[in-house]
């Protein structure tokens, strides 16, 4: 038995492993490298011929775990991709979004390089297209938690809840080879305990080998305090002075967590009843997937649903999918809460809402996620006098706030809890 580490090895993204025995090869995850220093590896041919693989196991839908699957299919992979049913549904949305980004980036680079009379470091073409995604999705096969499946000769797998995003999994792989049986546990991304909507990570008693993530393995999260109370204070203070709360958010999990907290605050009368906008076609699609797979929710969320307090469908919540619906938000006269992607303000509709709101001291720009160095979100968080958006400078007059506690990753203490 051999285990090839093909990504997420001395870097956070690009998760990809290949388990090889004398009878089979099974790939676990096939993620996109998202850190700039490692971006060139996305263009490298898979070290193992894709046609030689017997199956793939996918821990969850995030692009750093799934984002190179269409590229692998383009190169010849044609076998079954095993994943939970919510993961399959999320991949259908997220891989198409990724393909669109790939095509837009390639077109932009070609135009820029032609104008500058030079060639780029990487090919001026998309890693894959939507047609590649069309060829990829029929290969997926949904599985349930706790269900042992045969994936290749001598190799079986069982999926367990990882508590990271909807449908995320830890995968226990059992290998029978040379009259021996060994188990390898792939952690995927381990979630936080007591997160809203989804269940806590599964704990295990034993495995012969463990391949685990360590995104926050060297540190603990900052003390988050009471997330709901912090959110209450920001919303109430902003609405009382007649302003909007603008929240950059990620489309998967973070947007749904925000709806969970905001709906609870409104229902309990802790904040005024105002309009809440989710302005992101992708986040709207993802929310519909959450509604479709409610059986994956935790007990607390089900208690709210059974009490007619659905966190993902409540009075005052408005979805904006079309451009016209998005533009109409800016014509609202009353204070409101606006959630829009992208979470780090690097693109998407959030930039338009920042332009409309950042110069008014009544408004609040609220960050609930990590802001990478060099992103617009990080720049705003550092509170400069002005920021540049769509080629124009805007005064940062709005209040800028940050709430910790929304991370979907286990920190050092939580990882030790899971491991021991």
GUPAZA-402415 format. One line per 2 residues: number of its first residue (from 1); their letters; for each residue x, z, y of C-alpha. Coordinates in steps of 0.1 Angstrom, whole numbers, plus 5000, padded with zeros to 4 digits. Layout:
% residues N
NUM) a) X:Z:Y | ...;
% end
This chain:
% residues 420
1) xx) 5000:5000:5000 | 5012:4991:5035;
3) xx) 4998:4998:5069 | 5008:4974:5097;
5) xx) 5005:4987:5133 | 4998:4956:5154;
7) xx) 4986:4973:5186 | 4978:5006:5203;
9) xx) 5014:5015:5194 | 5032:5030:5224;
11) xx) 5003:5017:5246 | 4967:5027:5249;
13) xx) 4949:4994:5244 | 4951:4966:5219;
15) xx) 4940:4987:5188 | 4947:4966:5157;
17) xx) 4959:4977:5122 | 4961:4959:5089;
19) xx) 4958:4977:5056 | 4976:4957:5028;
21) xx) 4975:4963:4991 | 4986:4942:4962;
23) xx) 4951:4928:4960 | 4937:4927:4996;
25) xx) 4943:4927:5033 | 4918:4945:5056;
27) xx) 4921:4946:5094 | 4909:4976:5113;
29) xx) 4899:4968:5149 | 4912:4938:5169;
31) xx) 4914:4948:5205 | 4925:4932:5237;
33) xx) 4957:4944:5254 | 4946:4954:5289;
35) xx) 4978:4969:5304 | 4996:4944:5325;
37) xx) 5030:4948:5309 | 5015:4940:5275;
39) xx) 4991:4912:5285 | 5014:4886:5270;
41) xx) 5007:4899:5235 | 4971:4887:5237;
43) xx) 4986:4851:5234 | 5008:4859:5204;
45) xx) 4997:4845:5171 | 4985:4872:5147;
47) xx) 5015:4883:5126 | 4993:4880:5095;
49) xx) 4975:4847:5089 | 4939:4852:5099;
51) xx) 4927:4832:5069 | 4945:4857:5046;
53) xx) 4924:4886:5057 | 4896:4897:5033;
55) xx) 4875:4917:5058 | 4875:4936:5091;
57) xx) 4864:4971:5100 | 4854:4978:5136;
59) xx) 4853:5013:5150 | 4834:5005:5182;
61) xx) 4825:4979:5207 | 4849:4986:5236;
63) xx) 4870:4956:5244 | 4904:4973:5237;
65) xx) 4891:4976:5201 | 4871:4944:5197;
67) xx) 4882:4920:5224 | 4905:4898:5204;
69) xx) 4881:4892:5175 | 4869:4858:5188;
71) xx) 4905:4848:5192 | 4911:4857:5156;
73) xx) 4881:4836:5146 | 4894:4807:5166;
75) xx) 4926:4810:5146 | 4909:4809:5112;
77) xx) 4893:4843:5104 | 4860:4838:5085;
79) xx) 4854:4870:5066 | 4829:4898:5071;
81) xx) 4832:4922:5101 | 4818:4956:5092;
83) xx) 4804:4978:5120 | 4775:5000:5128;
85) xx) 4743:4982:5139 | 4746:4994:5176;
87) xx) 4782:4982:5176 | 4771:4948:5165;
89) xx) 4745:4946:5193 | 4769:4959:5219;
91) xx) 4796:4934:5208 | 4771:4905:5213;
93) xx) 4769:4916:5250 | 4804:4927:5256;
95) xx) 4823:4898:5239 | 4802:4872:5258;
97) xx) 4810:4890:5290 | 4847:4890:5281;
99) xx) 4846:4853:5273 | 4830:4846:5307;
101) xx) 4858:4866:5324 | 4884:4848:5303;
103) xx) 4870:4814:5315 | 4867:4825:5351;
105) xx) 4903:4839:5351 | 4917:4807:5336;
107) xx) 4900:4785:5361 | 4912:4807:5390;
109) xx) 4948:4806:5377 | 4948:4768:5373;
111) xx) 4936:4764:5408 | 4961:4788:5423;
113) xx) 4990:4775:5403 | 4982:4739:5413;
115) xx) 4980:4749:5449 | 5014:4768:5447;
117) xx) 5030:4741:5426 | 5041:4763:5397;
119) xx) 5032:4773:5362 | 5021:4808:5352;
121) xx) 5037:4831:5326 | 5007:4826:5302;
123) xx) 4986:4795:5293 | 4961:4785:5319;
125) xx) 4933:4785:5295 | 4909:4812:5283;
127) xx) 4918:4833:5253 | 4885:4823:5239;
129) xx) 4852:4809:5251 | 4815:4817:5245;
131) xx) 4815:4791:5218 | 4841:4812:5200;
133) xx) 4818:4842:5204 | 4789:4821:5189;
135) xx) 4811:4815:5158 | 4820:4852:5157;
137) xx) 4787:4870:5158 | 4773:4857:5125;
139) xx) 4803:4873:5107 | 4791:4908:5117;
141) xx) 4773:4930:5092 | 4757:4963:5102;
143) xx) 4763:4995:5083 | 4749:5030:5087;
145) xx) 4768:5063:5090 | 4777:5079:5057;
147) xx) 4771:5047:5037 | 4801:5038:5014;
149) xx) 4806:5000:5012 | 4830:4978:4992;
151) xx) 4849:4957:5017 | 4876:4941:4995;
153) xx) 4890:4945:4959 | 4901:4981:4955;
155) xx) 4891:4991:4991 | 4859:5008:5002;
157) xx) 4850:5023:5036 | 4826:5049:5050;
159) xx) 4816:5051:5087 | 4811:5084:5105;
161) xx) 4800:5092:5140 | 4829:5094:5164;
163) xx) 4809:5107:5194 | 4826:5083:5218;
165) xx) 4799:5057:5226 | 4767:5046:5210;
167) xx) 4775:5035:5174 | 4812:5045:5176;
169) xx) 4828:5053:5143 | 4856:5071:5125;
171) xx) 4862:5051:5093 | 4873:5067:5060;
173) xx) 4890:5041:5039 | 4895:5047:5002;
175) xx) 4922:5027:4984 | 4924:5024:4946;
177) xx) 4958:5009:4936 | 4981:5014:4906;
179) xx) 4958:5040:4890 | 4959:5061:4922;
181) xx) 4932:5068:4948 | 4942:5075:4984;
183) xx) 4922:5080:5016 | 4931:5069:5051;
185) xx) 4910:5082:5080 | 4910:5060:5111;
187) xx) 4898:5081:5140 | 4888:5053:5164;
189) xx) 4882:5069:5198 | 4873:5105:5194;
191) xx) 4846:5116:5218 | 4840:5149:5237;
193) xx) 4818:5176:5223 | 4785:5183:5239;
195) xx) 4782:5150:5256 | 4747:5137:5265;
197) xx) 4727:5113:5244 | 4751:5108:5215;
199) xx) 4761:5132:5188 | 4793:5152:5185;
201) xx) 4824:5138:5167 | 4823:5143:5129;
203) xx) 4847:5169:5115 | 4866:5163:5082;
205) xx) 4880:5186:5056 | 4907:5163:5042;
207) xx) 4922:5129:5041 | 4956:5118:5026;
209) xx) 4965:5100:5059 | 4951:5101:5094;
211) xx) 4956:5074:5120 | 4943:5089:5152;
213) xx) 4941:5081:5189 | 4959:5101:5215;
215) xx) 4947:5087:5248 | 4947:5122:5262;
217) xx) 4970:5137:5236 | 4994:5151:5262;
219) xx) 4970:5168:5285 | 4936:5185:5289;
221) xx) 4909:5172:5312 | 4905:5190:5345;
223) xx) 4879:5217:5345 | 4847:5198:5349;
225) xx) 4824:5227:5357 | 4787:5221:5355;
227) xx) 4784:5183:5358 | 4746:5184:5365;
229) xx) 4750:5210:5393 | 4778:5190:5409;
231) xx) 4757:5159:5408 | 4727:5178:5422;
233) xx) 4747:5189:5452 | 4760:5154:5460;
235) xx) 4726:5138:5457 | 4707:5164:5475;
237) xx) 4731:5167:5504 | 4733:5129:5508;
239) xx) 4696:5123:5506 | 4688:5151:5531;
241) xx) 4710:5135:5557 | 4693:5101:5551;
243) xx) 4721:5084:5532 | 4725:5065:5499;
245) xx) 4745:5077:5469 | 4766:5047:5457;
247) xx) 4781:5052:5422 | 4806:5028:5407;
249) xx) 4800:5029:5370 | 4809:5014:5336;
251) xx) 4781:4995:5319 | 4785:5011:5285;
253) xx) 4778:5048:5281 | 4787:5060:5316;
255) xx) 4756:5043:5332 | 4734:5058:5306;
257) xx) 4749:5093:5310 | 4743:5091:5347;
259) xx) 4706:5082:5340 | 4704:5111:5317;
261) xx) 4716:5136:5343 | 4697:5121:5372;
263) xx) 4664:5119:5354 | 4668:5155:5344;
265) xx) 4675:5166:5380 | 4645:5147:5393;
267) xx) 4622:5160:5366 | 4632:5196:5373;
269) xx) 4628:5192:5410 | 4664:5199:5418;
271) xx) 4668:5166:5438 | 4642:5146:5458;
273) xx) 4623:5119:5441 | 4640:5087:5453;
275) xx) 4645:5053:5439 | 4673:5049:5414;
277) xx) 4688:5014:5410 | 4709:5002:5381;
279) xx) 4724:4970:5395 | 4743:4953:5366;
281) xx) 4729:4927:5342 | 4753:4939:5315;
283) xx) 4744:4976:5320 | 4707:4967:5319;
285) xx) 4713:4948:5285 | 4733:4978:5272;
287) xx) 4705:5002:5282 | 4680:4982:5262;
289) xx) 4703:4984:5232 | 4704:5022:5237;
291) xx) 4666:5023:5236 | 4666:5001:5205;
293) xx) 4688:5025:5186 | 4673:5058:5195;
295) xx) 4680:5071:5160 | 4716:5076:5170;
297) xx) 4707:5100:5198 | 4715:5137:5196;
299) xx) 4690:5165:5192 | 4688:5174:5229;
301) xx) 4680:5139:5239 | 4652:5137:5212;
303) xx) 4637:5169:5226 | 4635:5153:5260;
305) xx) 4620:5121:5245 | 4594:5141:5226;
307) xx) 4585:5160:5258 | 4578:5126:5276;
309) xx) 4610:5129:5296 | 4629:5098:5284;
311) xx) 4664:5098:5302 | 4665:5060:5301;
313) xx) 4630:5053:5314 | 4617:5074:5342;
315) xx) 4596:5070:5374 | 4617:5056:5402;
317) xx) 4642:5039:5380 | 4647:5002:5388;
319) xx) 4668:4976:5370 | 4684:4948:5389;
321) xx) 4694:4919:5367 | 4690:4889:5390;
323) xx) 4709:4882:5422 | 4677:4884:5443;
325) xx) 4669:4918:5428 | 4704:4930:5437;
327) xx) 4702:4917:5473 | 4668:4933:5478;
329) xx) 4684:4968:5473 | 4702:4964:5506;
331) xx) 4669:4960:5524 | 4656:4994:5512;
333) xx) 4648:5017:5542 | 4646:5050:5523;
335) xx) 4676:5068:5509 | 4683:5059:5473;
337) xx) 4708:5062:5444 | 4727:5029:5436;
339) xx) 4747:5025:5403 | 4766:4993:5399;
341) xx) 4796:4979:5380 | 4825:4976:5378;
343) xx) 4836:5013:5374 | 4869:5008:5392;
345) xx) 4854:4985:5419 | 4877:4956:5407;
347) xx) 4848:4932:5407 | 4810:4929:5402;
349) xx) 4781:4939:5424 | 4795:4973:5434;
351) xx) 4817:4955:5459 | 4786:4942:5478;
353) xx) 4771:4977:5479 | 4804:4992:5491;
355) xx) 4804:4967:5520 | 4768:4977:5529;
357) xx) 4774:5014:5526 | 4810:5025:5532;
359) xx) 4809:5024:5570 | 4779:5048:5574;
361) xx) 4788:5085:5574 | 4754:5094:5560;
363) xx) 4763:5077:5527 | 4783:5090:5498;
365) xx) 4806:5070:5475 | 4807:5090:5443;
367) xx) 4833:5084:5416 | 4826:5096:5380;
369) xx) 4853:5079:5361 | 4891:5072:5361;
371) xx) 4904:5050:5389 | 4935:5031:5379;
373) xx) 4964:5027:5403 | 4961:4995:5423;
375) xx) 4923:4993:5420 | 4899:4993:5449;
377) xx) 4883:5024:5435 | 4916:5043:5436;
379) xx) 4922:5031:5471 | 4889:5044:5483;
381) xx) 4894:5077:5465 | 4926:5081:5484;
383) xx) 4905:5080:5516 | 4924:5055:5538;
385) xx) 4910:5047:5573 | 4901:5011:5562;
387) xx) 4897:4992:5529 | 4897:4954:5524;
389) xx) 4866:4940:5505 | 4860:4903:5501;
391) xx) 4887:4895:5527 | 4874:4918:5554;
393) xx) 4884:4953:5565 | 4858:4980:5564;
395) xx) 4861:5015:5579 | 4858:5043:5553;
397) xx) 4833:5064:5571 | 4811:5074:5541;
399) xx) 4818:5106:5523 | 4839:5101:5492;
401) xx) 4834:5125:5463 | 4845:5127:5427;
403) xx) 4830:5145:5397 | 4850:5152:5366;
405) xx) 4835:5157:5332 | 4823:5122:5323;
407) xx) 4853:5112:5301 | 4843:5097:5268;
409) xx) 4877:5107:5252 | 4886:5140:5236;
411) xx) 4915:5157:5254 | 4944:5175:5239;
413) xx) 4925:5206:5229 | 4896:5187:5215;
415) xx) 4919:5164:5195 | 4935:5195:5180;
417) xx) 4901:5209:5172 | 4892:5177:5154;
419) xx) 4925:5174:5136 | 4927:5210:5124;
% end
